[in-house]
């Protein structure tokens, strides 16, 4: 299982290790670990890795499926920008800004307000 988590990335390995360390007997943590690894069947390894890294920045010591699945479902992993050095950057407005120009990128709150006001 740790080998399969290694295919996803170091964040996934940390999540798997912490899940197994949080129980007295490794067999008790197998279902939780398999649920996390199964996320890579529905989402790309890069997204699962980003979700693991995002969950690890929170206050939960050993993130589980219940923490990671909502992050992926709401695409928080994409918005957080927690990518490994070799991965592509997120496609944001700031990425496409011309050099030496000032561009105002709306905050998340402003985007939400604009969506709420749209008919």
HELIX and SHEET records of a PDB file:
HELIX    1   1 UNK A    2  UNK A    8  1                                   7    
HELIX    2   2 UNK A   10  UNK A   21  1                                  12    
HELIX    3   3 UNK A   26  UNK A   29  5                                   4    
HELIX    4   4 UNK A   30  UNK A   42  1                                  13    
HELIX    5   5 UNK A   45  UNK A   56  1                                  12    
HELIX    6   6 UNK A   65  UNK A   73  1                                   9    
HELIX    7   7 UNK A   76  UNK A   80  1                                   5    
HELIX    8   8 UNK A   93  UNK A   96  5                                   4    
HELIX    9   9 UNK A  108  UNK A  117  1                                  10    
END                                                                             
